[in-house]
């Protein structure tokens, strides 16, 4: 990045701060259609089944959820507010095993049917206890749920088998679209894959497959006065360059996933104050996963040497200029209260600012193990940030350990097949990308029993710590247990390593107001608070 | 003639069966799984039981041979099945994109013909003059320049020049509207890719027109025509050009067929929702059914284009017609 573009970016950021400041004061204006670009494609419309932002960005505005991340404060990972429920999000009763939700009486489906507690129960039953043969991609998040009952037309109660800190964040997942019980009863559990009848701020108009999804304002939306927009149009644009140009040429006002720093700088340079930039840490991280079944990575000393050789602090400084990674962190999303502080981090292998010391220790470990590293790094054929981070890792190992490392890059389908089926890799770039920040659920990836732990290894001690953590209701205890778990999985047993956390950059047209960046591209996508200052 | 066409149509059946076998088994060699990509492709956690359920629902748990006969049976009962990614019928998914791809192919062909025939003729008639050199440079540049690169230049050029002259950058629309709904918006989106691909396409056709016409102009009957005092314009238009068009027609037709499914990168550059983009998305998503049907569609387009060219040959060349 040149000095000039740095200055431009900084100016834009300061401008962004000012604009955000003025959002609070300016009264929202009604009207207009928000055009936005989406870089991925829609599989089906069923939020309970799908997992891609390609579905969330165009379809989420048609639905409500029981609770959601606070749209006015989405940066706070533990600030949840009611969507179709009333009042505050309930605290657990009976030792954190019972949650009673009052349901709003003014919520209507787009076909005019009033929404009641029975619809919420039917929806959550489908998510938590799907009948045999019915897919529900997130039922594992609700393992603690024992029963769901509609006490009357406007009250739903969840009973848990044990208290857990994962329940409320899991309820706020943006995928938990509220469906009408009558639709589920009349049309079955597959109907929502191809049909939309929600209670969200926008009503579905049309989906021109592969091109765009269109919605219009829902006049009976339960948050009175919202949405401010007359309509939305989510335009499919798989190529990053097209999405950037679309914002520059005002064919779209915003892209909600995020751009690399270079594109932010280009847009700011071309459009000046017509562009506002919002930035945030991102609840996605690339990992470095050694295959514990392949020699010499079955030896914990070798695995620890790999993580010790990485200069994360230096990487953060330089990679953040060219890639969508930035923050140094442990296993938990960096801005969460459960995340390790810099001081706690510095005690973990590979997090010390004394890089020379760490690398000396790494070399000592390799010598003890009698290993000269010569291996293949398996990576996904996606530039941002996979290939950038992969190349950086190779350089770190070459500098730090004198290792000879070859990068094997594969397109997405064979890449996943290698990780999940063939398992014929030495060390792989791996990933953990979640929506709502739910630390206790998000860190399961390191468990020896986790389906998405691709290391083919684990740590019995870490598993035991997690079993205790999952059933703990005390945040202080939860935090302490996470520290123990973290020390095991990324240091003592080095199941897999965290590289750098992603960094979300959303440059958008300055006339887009009301939308605030969240720490995930899945969040704050209902768009009921967005307005256009045109 | 009709017997000839019928024979060519019957030959279509073994061609299609061969292509079906080839594409079905070749696709299965590529590792990966549509269900894994859908449920866990973005790094989110996916329950292995859910992945298995998805595979079962799509019939991917069946033996390969059963899947193959299911695929073939679809043609017998005129049911091409559903996209494994979206769940919508393949016919519906392809139909939407076919319209756009056809329009771009027609427009690009028109651009190519408008450029290629006059330039090719001028270049041949003015052989080895500065005009010929300019035309040849122009056409070699077209061959050397990939159409997607030209497309990127066009978009950047539009953004920069409109910002400079109008104060606000402008780029072509990125969402498709059919021509009968909004002709101006439709054309303002599709004219640019038509120009980008039409130019490259014209470059090949220009060179072919030039060399074919030069060859014909050296024929005895052209010399005879000149000897009997016919003016050059009549010699070129009535006697030489028509006979020199045979190879040009072949090139134009093959390029047209290619444009119907092969505009993969150019469609991405202009964000066109055409068959090329669908191809890339289907392969990337391991949507076997959609990919298979698209390949079969391209095969059919090529076979029918070739048939059309043969019929056109007969019309252009009486020797073929009368034999």
Interface residues (C-beta under 8 A of the other chain):
Chain A: X37 X40 X41 X42 X43 X44 X49 X50 X51 X52 X53 X133 X135 X136 X137 X139 X140 X193 X194 X208 X209 X210 X211 X212 X233 X235 X236 X237 X238 X239 X241 X242 X245 X246 X248 X249 X250 X251 X252 X270 X271 X284 X411 X412 X413 X414 X415 X416 X417 X418 X420 X421 X422 X431 X432 X433 X434 X435 X444 X445 X450 X451 X452
Chain B: X30 X31 X32 X33 X36 X37 X38 X39 X40 X41 X42 X43 X44 X45 X46 X47 X48 X50 X53 X54 X57 X85 X86 X87 X88 X92 X93 X96 X97 X152 X155 X156 X158 X159 X163 X168 X169 X170 X171 X173 X174 X175 X176 X268 X269 X270 X271 X273 X277 X278 X281 X284 X285 X286
